[in-house]
Amino acid sequence: MAVNLLKEGKLLGIPTETVYGLAGNALNTEAVLSIFKAKGRPQFDPLIVHIHDLDQVEKYAYWGDGRLKKLAERFWPGPLTLLLQKKKMIPDLVTSGSELVAIRVPSNELTLEVLRKIDFPLAAPSANPFGYVSPTSAIHVQKQLGEKIDYILDGGECKVGLESTIVGVEEDKLCVYRLGGLSLEELEKVAGKVELRINNSSDPKAPGQLKSHYAPAKKLYFGEIDKLLKEHFGKKIALIGFGEMKESADIQFNLSKDSDVDEAARNLFRILREADDSEAEIVIAGPVPEHGLGLAINDRLKRAGA
């Protein structure tokens, strides 16, 4: 059913290891336009194109830099997106007019099976209303976009829970345009020094660069917990912490009681949703240690509170 719907230009919710995506035929401009409309996403914010293996890249883009191919060989399928020079068959609508296209191979067998059975790539941003918390389960997709899409593939809970890390080359430097499910340490082990170029809100080069993003409906404050609790004394607070939580609030959530940043990444978007659905007036979140995926978690929390 999923394959036939995609061939007809319909939209699907698809599971990946990072978050659930809202997928449509990347070569069909009407399907791509439907993605923007369903999400309420501005058309200046480009989409990620999903393919089923590394060999497909040359059909839609040019490698250009050997370091990018080296990263793909090491981390695909997985939470890595590469910015590559696009070929003409990729519609400008997908890339928001840029000559660069964001491409990745997701690590989810259900979605890979679908990709192998179609002769086109899938454009698939996260399956949520634009700017809101990304979905990490099929239920999240159903609650938010169920009436706007034709089918949801249920692949269970996402294993990573953060969007993919986006990497490209600019001025001969290997650049990270979005922090995500692949840490800087892992990238540098394979391809050498990387430079951070994130949060380009006025003219994004890559998906997920807008300053205010991944946000719950409730106001979220990110920073030193003690200070924020004092500033908002008297309000009903949902507190998001990590490891041993010495502070207390009306409602508390722990990203990882064992101080495990990978577990915190898996839990982040679910906990943001639960805090948003709680009876709290506001949400306060503290930073996690900035090693491994911690940098990406703090990036999401900062932008959720922007």
Secondary structure as GFF3:
##gff-version 3
##sequence-region A 1 306
A	DSSP	alpha_helix	2	7	.	.	.	ID=ss1
A	DSSP	beta_strand	12	14	.	.	.	ID=ss2
A	DSSP	beta_strand	21	25	.	.	.	ID=ss3
A	DSSP	alpha_helix	29	39	.	.	.	ID=ss4
A	DSSP	beta_strand	48	50	.	.	.	ID=ss5
A	DSSP	three_ten_helix	54	56	.	.	.	ID=ss6
A	DSSP	alpha_helix	57	60	.	.	.	ID=ss7
A	DSSP	beta_strand	61	62	.	.	.	ID=ss8
A	DSSP	alpha_helix	66	75	.	.	.	ID=ss9
A	DSSP	beta_strand	80	86	.	.	.	ID=ss10
A	DSSP	alpha_helix	92	95	.	.	.	ID=ss11
A	DSSP	beta_strand	100	104	.	.	.	ID=ss12
A	DSSP	alpha_helix	109	116	.	.	.	ID=ss13
A	DSSP	beta_strand	122	123	.	.	.	ID=ss14
A	DSSP	alpha_helix	138	145	.	.	.	ID=ss15
A	DSSP	beta_strand	151	152	.	.	.	ID=ss16
A	DSSP	beta_strand	165	170	.	.	.	ID=ss17
A	DSSP	beta_strand	173	178	.	.	.	ID=ss18
A	DSSP	alpha_helix	184	191	.	.	.	ID=ss19
A	DSSP	beta_strand	195	196	.	.	.	ID=ss20
A	DSSP	beta_strand	220	222	.	.	.	ID=ss21
A	DSSP	alpha_helix	225	231	.	.	.	ID=ss22
A	DSSP	beta_strand	237	241	.	.	.	ID=ss23
A	DSSP	beta_strand	251	254	.	.	.	ID=ss24
A	DSSP	alpha_helix	261	277	.	.	.	ID=ss25
A	DSSP	beta_strand	282	285	.	.	.	ID=ss26
A	DSSP	alpha_helix	294	304	.	.	.	ID=ss27
###
